[in-house]
């Protein structure tokens, strides 16, 4: 009986020890899990703050890149605008010397006069210029005017030529304007090796027609002289109109 009681007490002791051990381990497990879960929650709770900061940094980078692209875009836009303005100015100048009706003649320096009697031709030409005329069968065939002293090599010159009326073909000319007693026909200036030339055909009601051809080195110089050339054309008189 006593032995059985001892055995019972021993087993009870072991059972209690085992239960206590299980309970202790369980408490340790739950405590560990609680602490781990708390640390995990803190980490998760803090992550949105880091994510927002990252997004803000990326947004700032995007804004900065956009600003840089806008600044870079302004440069070609400005260049395009300047190019368009230059082209518009160039086109305006081109229209001026192509349309003699809208070009203002410059007669301020036309103080010399050439005249002859066979065809009753008269024309004014600039100071500092000279001329040589050619006659065929004692009749005027042409006159060449050129600048005597200047910084041009070769010097600019204007050639006046008497034309046969039957050779005239208006389809050869693109532009025209009406003078006092003639119609002037012409095309765009031509350029060869930096020399620009332009011929104005004078269609008259007389027995002869005429042409005036300007030849000058350099496009800008050519355009600058255009008003003077027009002044000479408008001063041109011939035939019955001379009287």
C-alpha positions as CSV (number, residue, x, y, z in Angstrom):
1,X,0.0,0.0,0.0
2,X,2.8,2.3,0.9
3,X,4.6,1.4,-2.2
4,X,1.7,2.1,-4.4
5,X,1.3,5.5,-2.7
6,X,4.9,6.3,-3.4
7,X,4.5,5.3,-7.0
8,X,1.4,7.4,-7.3
9,X,3.2,10.4,-5.8
10,X,6.2,9.9,-8.1
11,X,4.0,9.8,-11.2
12,X,2.0,12.8,-9.9
13,X,5.3,14.7,-9.5
14,X,6.4,13.9,-12.9
15,X,3.1,14.9,-14.4
16,X,3.1,18.2,-12.6
17,X,6.7,18.8,-13.7
18,X,5.8,18.0,-17.2
19,X,2.7,20.2,-17.1
20,X,4.7,23.1,-15.6
21,X,7.3,22.6,-18.3
22,X,4.7,22.7,-21.0
23,X,3.1,25.8,-19.5
24,X,6.4,27.5,-19.1
25,X,7.4,26.8,-22.7
26,X,4.0,27.9,-23.9
27,X,4.4,31.2,-22.0
28,X,7.9,31.7,-23.5
29,X,6.5,30.9,-27.0
30,X,3.6,33.3,-26.7
31,X,5.8,36.0,-25.2
32,X,8.3,35.6,-28.0
33,X,5.6,35.7,-30.6
34,X,4.1,38.8,-29.0
35,X,7.4,40.6,-29.0
36,X,8.1,39.5,-32.6
37,X,4.6,40.7,-33.7
38,X,5.1,44.0,-32.0
39,X,8.4,44.5,-33.7
40,X,6.9,43.5,-37.1
41,X,4.0,45.9,-36.6
42,X,6.4,48.8,-35.8
43,X,8.3,48.0,-38.9
44,X,5.1,48.0,-41.1
45,X,3.9,51.1,-39.4
46,X,7.0,53.0,-40.2
47,X,7.2,51.8,-43.9
48,X,4.6,54.2,-45.3
49,X,6.6,57.2,-44.1
50,X,9.7,55.9,-46.0
51,X,7.5,55.2,-49.1
52,X,6.0,58.7,-49.1
53,X,9.5,60.2,-48.8
54,X,10.7,58.2,-51.7
55,X,7.8,59.2,-53.8
56,X,8.3,62.8,-53.0
57,X,12.0,62.5,-54.0
58,X,11.0,60.9,-57.3
59,X,8.4,63.5,-57.9
60,X,11.0,66.3,-57.3
61,X,13.3,64.6,-59.8
62,X,10.5,64.4,-62.4
63,X,9.7,68.1,-61.8
64,X,13.3,69.0,-62.1
65,X,13.7,67.0,-65.3
66,X,10.5,68.6,-66.8
67,X,11.9,72.1,-65.9
68,X,15.2,71.2,-67.6
69,X,13.4,70.0,-70.6
70,X,11.3,73.2,-70.8
71,X,14.5,75.3,-70.5
72,X,16.1,73.2,-73.2
73,X,13.0,73.6,-75.4
74,X,13.1,77.4,-75.0
75,X,16.5,77.5,-76.7
76,X,15.4,75.8,-80.0
77,X,12.1,77.7,-79.9
78,X,14.0,81.0,-79.7
79,X,16.3,79.9,-82.5
80,X,13.3,78.9,-84.6
81,X,11.7,82.3,-83.9
82,X,14.8,84.2,-84.9
83,X,15.2,82.1,-88.0
84,X,11.6,82.8,-89.0
85,X,12.0,86.5,-88.4
86,X,15.2,86.5,-90.5
87,X,13.4,84.7,-93.3
88,X,10.5,87.0,-93.1
89,X,12.8,90.0,-93.3
90,X,14.7,88.4,-96.2
91,X,11.4,87.7,-98.0
92,X,10.3,91.3,-97.5
93,X,13.6,92.5,-99.1
94,X,13.2,90.1,-101.9
95,X,9.6,91.3,-102.6
96,X,10.9,94.9,-102.6
97,X,13.5,94.4,-105.4
98,X,11.2,92.0,-107.3
99,X,8.3,94.4,-107.3
100,X,9.5,97.6,-108.8
101,X,6.0,99.2,-108.5
102,X,6.4,99.2,-104.7
103,X,10.1,100.1,-104.7
104,X,10.9,103.8,-104.1
105,X,13.2,105.2,-106.7
106,X,16.4,107.0,-105.5
107,X,17.3,110.0,-107.7
108,X,19.3,111.9,-105.1
109,X,22.6,111.1,-106.8
110,X,21.5,111.1,-110.5
111,X,22.9,114.5,-111.4
112,X,24.6,113.6,-114.7
113,X,22.6,113.2,-117.9
114,X,23.4,111.2,-121.0
115,X,21.5,112.2,-124.2
116,X,21.8,111.6,-127.9
117,X,19.9,112.7,-131.0
118,X,19.5,109.7,-133.3
119,X,16.9,108.0,-131.2
120,X,16.3,111.0,-128.9
121,X,17.4,109.0,-125.9
122,X,18.0,110.6,-122.5
123,X,18.8,109.1,-119.1
124,X,20.2,110.3,-115.8
125,X,23.2,108.4,-114.2
126,X,25.0,108.7,-110.8
127,X,27.9,111.1,-109.9
128,X,31.2,109.3,-110.2
129,X,30.1,107.2,-113.1
130,X,31.2,107.5,-116.7
131,X,29.9,106.0,-120.0
132,X,30.8,104.9,-123.5
133,X,28.3,104.6,-126.3
134,X,28.2,102.5,-129.4
135,X,26.7,103.5,-132.7
136,X,25.9,101.2,-135.6
137,X,25.4,102.8,-139.0
138,X,25.4,106.2,-137.4
139,X,22.5,105.2,-135.1
140,X,22.6,104.5,-131.4
141,X,23.0,100.8,-130.6
142,X,23.9,100.9,-126.9
143,X,25.5,102.7,-123.9
144,X,27.5,101.3,-121.0
145,X,27.7,103.2,-117.7
146,X,30.1,102.2,-115.0
147,X,31.6,103.4,-111.7
148,X,35.0,105.0,-112.2
149,X,36.3,105.1,-108.6
150,X,35.0,102.7,-105.9
151,X,35.8,99.6,-103.8
152,X,34.4,97.2,-106.4
153,X,36.4,94.8,-108.5
154,X,35.0,94.6,-111.1
155,X,33.1,97.9,-110.9
156,X,29.3,97.8,-111.2
157,X,27.9,98.8,-114.5
158,X,24.6,99.4,-116.4
159,X,24.2,98.6,-120.1
160,X,21.5,100.3,-122.2
161,X,20.7,98.4,-125.4
162,X,18.4,99.1,-128.3
163,X,16.3,96.1,-129.1
164,X,14.5,94.8,-132.2
165,X,10.8,94.8,-131.5
166,X,9.9,91.6,-133.4
167,X,12.2,89.6,-131.0
168,X,10.1,90.5,-127.9
169,X,8.3,87.6,-126.2
170,X,6.4,88.5,-123.0
171,X,6.3,84.9,-121.9
172,X,10.0,85.0,-121.2
173,X,9.3,87.4,-118.3
174,X,7.6,86.7,-115.0
175,X,7.1,90.3,-113.7
176,X,6.2,93.6,-115.1
177,X,5.3,97.2,-114.1
178,X,4.0,100.1,-116.0
179,X,6.1,103.3,-116.5
180,X,5.0,106.7,-117.8
181,X,5.1,105.7,-121.5
182,X,6.3,102.1,-121.5
183,X,5.8,98.7,-119.8
184,X,8.8,97.2,-118.1
185,X,9.3,93.4,-118.1
186,X,11.8,91.5,-115.9
187,X,12.7,88.3,-114.1
188,X,14.4,87.6,-110.8
189,X,18.1,88.6,-110.6
190,X,20.6,86.0,-111.7
191,X,23.9,85.2,-109.9
192,X,27.1,83.9,-111.4
193,X,30.3,83.6,-109.2
194,X,29.0,86.3,-106.8
195,X,28.0,88.7,-109.5
196,X,24.3,89.6,-109.7
197,X,22.6,90.8,-112.8
198,X,19.1,91.8,-113.8
199,X,17.6,93.0,-117.1
200,X,14.7,95.3,-117.5
201,X,13.0,95.1,-120.9
202,X,11.4,98.4,-121.9
203,X,8.4,97.8,-124.3
204,X,7.5,101.0,-126.1
205,X,5.1,102.3,-128.8
206,X,8.0,103.6,-130.8
207,X,9.9,101.8,-133.5
208,X,12.5,100.5,-131.0
209,X,12.4,98.8,-127.7
210,X,15.2,99.0,-125.1
211,X,16.7,97.0,-122.3
212,X,18.6,98.1,-119.2
213,X,20.9,95.6,-117.5
214,X,22.5,96.1,-114.1
215,X,25.5,94.0,-113.1
216,X,27.0,94.3,-109.6
217,X,29.2,92.3,-107.3
218,X,27.5,91.0,-104.1
219,X,23.9,90.5,-103.3
220,X,23.6,93.1,-100.6
221,X,25.3,95.7,-102.7
222,X,23.1,94.8,-105.6
223,X,19.9,95.2,-103.5
224,X,21.2,98.5,-102.1
225,X,21.7,99.9,-105.6
226,X,18.2,98.8,-106.8
227,X,16.5,102.1,-105.9
228,X,19.1,104.0,-107.9
229,X,18.7,101.6,-110.8
230,X,14.9,102.2,-110.7
231,X,15.6,106.0,-110.6
232,X,17.6,105.7,-113.8
233,X,14.8,103.7,-115.4
234,X,12.2,106.3,-114.5
235,X,14.4,109.0,-115.9
236,X,14.8,107.2,-119.2
237,X,13.3,109.1,-122.2
238,X,13.2,108.2,-125.8
239,X,11.7,109.0,-129.2
240,X,8.8,111.5,-129.2
241,X,8.8,111.4,-125.4
242,X,12.1,113.2,-125.4
243,X,10.4,116.4,-126.5
